[in-house]
Each structure stands twice: as structure tokens, then as C-alpha cells.
């Protein structure tokens, strides 16, 4: 289980920048107060010597050490209270020069006691949605919004939804690849999005893309390899925890795209990384589009899920 390296690096950099900005604000405020209220500058100077004073107390021996430390603590508290009073008298909040955090729980480090803070998790999920390609789809498509009212075969679709939720719960141990088959507007995209959303929220890296765009990225990478340039874009399709391929068979089928598809399927299945592919074509049409090396894997290594009914988009209209 892992979010993509790209997302982690981006969010880590954001949190580091957040800490730098907050420290910069604090330092600017301290400089402002020191210039306006010299007494506070003197207090801060004395407070900054606390560590040295503790060491000095210790060097004088164990006898009377606790008493000396108690006096030092009392002096520090007195100085802190005096500082707050001076700020209030000048019209400032007592915590005006304190370091402020966007998240007080993790202090903008993204973790608490070695565990991911909710603020960090929310940001990384948000970025993962963007990277996955479903950031817009998840706004309207989830299990909560998947309606059975448009299906004549409600019981079958209800079982499919239950099975999809089970698929998510067992994803840790069962890496099953799926082929969603059915006509346009049957809910394949909606259910795929719901699965992707749930898995991303659980901490998995999911990529959702059309077949056409996937093969375009592979073609673009071939150009990059030839002439040099950016990091290969298509690598993510071979490494993410789950790859969802939409509209399989609708792409412009060429020897190159067929080779890419076989590479994706073969590489991911060998790594035990699942695929969910959706297509508007039936098995006969799929066999007519791809050679046996691909169709044999699609129809033997993928679980086939059939979507039946009348175009839901048309029904809604």
C-alpha cells in the first residue's frame, strides 16, 4: 500500500514550505516587537540564556541544585508573564510572536507519534485524486451516488455493487484484474470511479485513464527516448497499485498500441498489480480487435463483469 512517489514528494515539499513561511512570519514579528518594545528584547535575551543558566546551576554541584533550578523556573515564568503584559499594553495579542501552525496537532510535520496526521492524509489524497485522473469524476460518482433505479436487473447490479465493495476490502490480499463489459451508459465508469475513490482513500496509488490517452503517453515517451527530454510519463501505468483503463477498444488500434496493451497487461499481471478495464464491446468484437496473446489473458486472467440495461444517461435526460 503506497501513495505515488510524485504525490508524496509534492506534499512533503508543501509542508516544508509551510513551516518555512510560518517561521519567517514569526521571526518578522519578533523583529517588529523588539524594535518597538526594547524591554521585550531584553526579556527575550535573558530567556535565551536559560540553557546556559541550567548548565551553570548543575556545575555548582548537586547540593542545592533543585533549589537553584526552582528559582530559575520561577524567574522564567515571571519574565514570560511580564512579556505578555508588555504585549497587551502595546495592543498586541499575548501570542503575537509565537510560532503559528496550520495544524497544531502535527505542527505542520504531517505526522504525530510516527503516524500520518489527518491534515497530511487529506492533502495527499487530494493530490492522488488529481494524479489518478478522477478528481472531477469523484465529485459526482461514488458508491453513495450509484443508483439502482435505472436498472431492470436490479438484483444483479446490487450484487455487483456488493462484490465491488468486497473487492476493495480484500484488495490487500487479492489482486484480481477485472473486465467491465457493457454498452454505453451502463455505469461502468461510475463503478470504476467508486472503486478508485475508495482505494485512494485507503492509501493505494490508482491511475484512471482512457485507453487512447494511455497509448498516447507511450507514443510520447518513444519520442522522448529518441530525442531526449522529460521523464517517461507512461511508467506510472506499469507501477501504480491499480490501473483503470476506460474505453478499451475505442482507441485507434495499430501494431504499436497492441504492443503497448500487451506490455501493460503482461507486466502488471507478472508483478501482481491488477487492472480494471472497461469496454463497450462484446467478447466477439474484442477478439476481432486484438490478437490471441491479449484476448487469452483478458478472458482467462480477468474476472468478467457484465453490465446490462438501457443507457442510463438517456434515461436521465
matplotlib code that plots the C-alpha trace (Angstrom):
import matplotlib.pyplot as plt

x = [0.0, 1.6, 0.7, 2.7, 6.2, 5.2, 2.4, 4.5, 7.3, 4.9, 3.1, 6.3, 7.6, 4.4, 4.6, 8.3, 7.4, 4.5, 6.9, 9.4, 6.7, 5.4, 8.9, 9.5, 6.3, 7.3, 10.8, 9.4, 7.0, 9.8, 11.9, 9.0, 8.3, 12.0, 12.2, 9.0, 9.4, 13.0, 12.0, 10.7, 14.0, 15.8, 13.4, 14.0, 17.7, 17.6, 15.2, 17.5, 20.2, 18.1, 20.1, 23.4, 21.9, 20.7, 24.3, 25.7, 23.4, 24.5, 28.2, 27.8, 27.2, 24.3, 23.9, 21.2, 20.7, 16.9, 16.5, 18.6, 16.6, 13.3, 14.5, 15.4, 12.0, 10.3, 12.3, 11.4, 7.7, 8.0, 9.7, 7.1, 4.2, 6.0, 6.4, 2.7, 1.8, 4.0, 2.5, -1.1, -0.2, 1.1, -2.1, -0.8, -2.1, 0.0, 0.9, 1.6, 5.3, 4.6, 5.2, 1.8, 0.9, -1.6, -2.1, -1.4, -1.7, 1.4, 2.9, 3.0, 5.3, 2.5, 2.9, 2.1, 3.9, 5.1, 1.6, 0.2, -1.7, -5.2, -4.1, -1.3, -3.5, -6.2, -3.7, -2.0, -5.4, -6.4, -3.2, -3.6, -7.1, -5.5, -2.8, -5.3, -7.4, -10.6, -10.6, -13.6, -15.4, -15.3, -17.4, -20.5, -19.5, -19.2, -20.9, -23.3, -24.4, -24.6, -28.4, -30.0, -33.2, -32.2, -31.6, -34.3, -31.9, -31.6, -30.7, -27.8, -26.5, -26.9, -24.8, -22.2, -22.0, -21.7, -19.0, -17.1, -17.1, -15.8, -13.1, -12.0, -11.9, -9.9, -7.5, -4.7, -4.6, -6.4, -5.1, -7.9, -8.0, -11.4, -13.0, -16.2, -18.3, -21.4, -22.9, -22.5, -24.1, -24.3, -22.5, -19.1, -17.3, -19.3, -18.5, -14.8, -14.6, -16.2, -13.6, -10.8, -12.0, -12.3, -8.8, -7.1, -8.7, -7.3, -3.8, -3.4, -2.0, -4.6, -4.4, -7.6, -7.2, -8.8, -7.0, -6.4, -4.6, -2.5, -1.2, -0.6, 1.7, 3.6, 3.9, 5.1, 7.7, 9.0, 9.6, 11.3, 13.6, 14.6, 15.3, 15.8, 13.7, 11.4, 11.0, 8.8, 5.1, 3.9, 5.9, 3.1, 0.8, 3.2, 3.8, 0.6, -1.3, -4.3, -4.6, -8.1, -8.4, -11.5, -13.0, -10.7, -11.1, -12.2, -8.6, -7.0, -5.7, -2.3, 0.6, 2.1, -1.0, -1.5, 2.1, 1.7, -1.5, 0.2, 3.1, 0.8, -1.2, 1.8, 4.0, 1.3, 0.0, 3.5, 4.0, 0.7, -0.6, -4.3, -6.1, -9.7, -10.6, -14.0, -15.2, -18.3, -17.6, -18.6, -16.2, -16.6, -15.7, -12.8, -11.4, -11.7, -9.7, -6.8, -4.7, -4.9, -2.0, -4.1, -7.6, -6.5, -5.2, -8.3, -10.7, -8.7, -6.8, -9.6, -12.8, -15.6, -18.4, -21.4, -23.4, -26.8, -29.7, -30.7, -28.3, -28.7, -27.6, -30.5, -32.9, -31.9, -32.5]
y = [0.0, 3.3, 6.7, 7.6, 8.9, 12.0, 12.8, 12.2, 14.5, 17.2, 17.2, 16.9, 20.0, 21.8, 21.1, 22.1, 25.4, 25.9, 25.5, 27.9, 30.5, 30.3, 30.6, 33.6, 35.3, 34.6, 36.0, 39.1, 39.7, 39.2, 41.8, 44.2, 43.8, 44.1, 47.4, 48.8, 47.4, 47.3, 45.8, 42.7, 42.4, 42.4, 39.7, 37.5, 37.9, 36.7, 33.9, 32.7, 32.1, 29.5, 26.6, 28.2, 29.0, 25.4, 24.2, 26.8, 25.5, 21.9, 22.8, 24.2, 20.7, 18.6, 20.3, 22.9, 22.1, 21.6, 25.0, 26.8, 25.2, 26.1, 29.8, 29.7, 28.3, 31.0, 33.7, 32.4, 32.3, 35.9, 37.0, 35.3, 36.9, 40.3, 39.8, 39.0, 42.1, 44.3, 43.0, 43.6, 47.1, 47.8, 46.5, 43.1, 39.6, 37.7, 35.1, 37.5, 36.4, 32.7, 30.2, 29.5, 26.2, 25.4, 22.2, 22.4, 18.6, 17.7, 21.2, 21.0, 18.0, 15.7, 13.0, 12.5, 9.8, 8.2, 8.1, 10.1, 13.2, 13.7, 17.0, 15.3, 12.4, 14.8, 16.7, 13.6, 12.1, 15.3, 15.2, 11.5, 12.2, 14.7, 12.3, 9.5, 11.3, 11.2, 14.4, 15.7, 12.3, 11.7, 14.8, 13.0, 9.4, 7.2, 4.2, 6.6, 8.1, 4.8, 4.3, 1.0, 2.7, 2.8, -1.0, -3.6, -6.2, -4.5, -7.7, -8.5, -4.9, -4.8, -8.0, -6.4, -3.3, -5.5, -7.5, -4.3, -3.2, -6.7, -6.2, -3.1, -4.7, -7.6, -5.6, -6.1, -9.8, -10.4, -8.6, -9.5, -7.9, -7.1, -6.6, -4.5, -5.3, -3.5, -0.8, 2.9, 4.5, 1.3, 2.5, 1.1, 4.4, 5.2, 1.9, 2.1, 5.6, 4.5, 1.7, 4.1, 6.7, 4.1, 2.6, 6.0, 6.9, 3.7, 4.7, 3.0, 4.6, 4.4, 5.7, 6.1, 6.9, 6.2, 3.6, 6.3, 8.6, 5.8, 4.8, 8.5, 8.7, 5.6, 7.1, 10.4, 8.5, 6.9, 10.4, 11.4, 8.3, 9.2, 12.9, 13.3, 15.3, 14.8, 11.7, 9.0, 9.6, 6.1, 4.5, 5.2, 2.8, -0.1, 0.7, 2.1, -0.2, -0.3, 0.8, 1.5, 1.6, 3.2, 2.7, -0.2, -1.0, 2.6, 3.6, 3.8, 0.2, -0.1, -2.6, -0.1, 0.2, -3.5, -4.0, -1.4, -3.1, -6.5, -4.9, -3.3, -6.5, -8.8, -6.5, -5.8, -9.3, -10.6, -8.1, -9.0, -5.4, -5.5, -3.8, -2.8, -2.4, -1.3, -1.7, -1.1, -4.1, -7.7, -10.7, -11.4, -7.7, -7.7, -10.9, -9.2, -6.2, -7.9, -11.0, -14.1, -13.2, -10.3, -11.9, -15.1, -13.1, -10.8, -13.7, -16.1, -13.8, -11.2, -11.5, -10.6, -8.4, -7.8, -4.5, -4.9, -2.5, 0.7, 3.7, 5.5, 8.9, 8.8, 7.7, 10.6, 13.0]
z = [0.0, -1.0, -2.5, -5.5, -5.0, -7.0, -4.6, -1.5, -2.8, -3.7, -0.4, 1.6, -0.2, 0.5, 4.2, 4.4, 2.6, 5.1, 8.0, 6.5, 5.8, 9.4, 10.9, 8.6, 9.9, 13.5, 13.0, 11.3, 14.2, 16.8, 15.0, 14.8, 18.6, 19.5, 17.6, 19.1, 22.7, 23.8, 27.2, 25.4, 23.5, 26.9, 28.2, 25.2, 25.5, 29.2, 28.3, 25.5, 28.2, 30.0, 28.8, 29.8, 33.3, 33.7, 33.0, 35.4, 38.1, 37.5, 37.6, 41.1, 42.4, 43.5, 46.8, 46.4, 42.7, 43.0, 44.8, 42.2, 39.3, 41.1, 41.3, 37.6, 36.7, 38.8, 37.1, 33.6, 34.4, 35.8, 32.6, 30.4, 32.3, 32.1, 28.3, 27.8, 29.8, 27.7, 24.5, 25.8, 26.9, 23.3, 21.8, 20.7, 21.4, 24.1, 21.5, 18.7, 18.3, 18.9, 16.1, 14.5, 12.8, 10.1, 12.0, 15.8, 16.1, 14.0, 13.9, 10.1, 10.0, 8.7, 11.4, 15.1, 17.0, 13.8, 12.3, 9.4, 10.5, 9.1, 7.6, 5.6, 4.6, 3.3, 1.2, -0.2, -1.1, -2.8, -4.9, -5.6, -6.9, -9.3, -10.4, -10.8, -13.3, -11.4, -9.5, -11.3, -11.5, -7.7, -7.2, -8.5, -8.9, -5.8, -4.2, -2.4, -5.8, -7.6, -8.1, -9.0, -10.0, -13.7, -14.0, -14.8, -13.4, -10.0, -8.1, -10.4, -10.2, -6.4, -6.2, -8.5, -6.2, -3.1, -4.9, -5.8, -2.1, -1.2, -3.9, -2.1, 1.4, 0.1, -2.0, 0.5, -0.3, -3.5, -6.6, -9.1, -12.5, -13.9, -17.3, -17.2, -20.3, -21.4, -23.7, -23.3, -20.2, -18.2, -15.2, -15.9, -15.4, -12.3, -10.6, -11.6, -10.2, -6.9, -6.6, -7.4, -4.9, -2.1, -2.7, -2.9, 0.4, 1.8, 0.7, -2.7, -5.8, -8.5, -12.1, -14.1, -17.8, -21.2, -23.4, -26.1, -23.7, -22.2, -25.6, -26.5, -23.4, -24.6, -28.0, -26.5, -24.4, -27.5, -28.9, -25.7, -25.8, -29.3, -28.8, -25.1, -22.7, -19.8, -17.6, -19.2, -18.5, -19.1, -16.3, -13.9, -15.8, -15.1, -11.4, -9.7, -7.3, -9.6, -13.2, -14.6, -18.4, -19.7, -23.2, -24.1, -27.8, -28.7, -29.4, -32.8, -33.0, -34.5, -34.1, -31.7, -29.4, -29.5, -28.4, -25.6, -24.4, -24.2, -22.4, -19.8, -19.2, -19.1, -17.0, -14.4, -14.1, -13.6, -10.9, -9.3, -10.0, -11.0, -13.9, -14.3, -17.9, -19.2, -22.8, -24.8, -27.0, -26.5, -26.4, -30.2, -31.0, -28.6, -30.2, -33.6, -32.4, -30.6, -31.3, -29.2, -26.9, -25.5, -25.6, -24.0, -21.0, -20.9, -20.9, -18.6, -16.2, -15.7, -13.9, -16.3, -15.1, -17.4, -17.3, -18.8, -19.4, -21.2, -21.5, -18.1, -19.5, -21.9, -19.2, -17.0, -19.9]

ax = plt.figure().add_subplot(projection="3d")
ax.plot(x, y, z, "-o")
ax.set_aspect("equal")
plt.show()
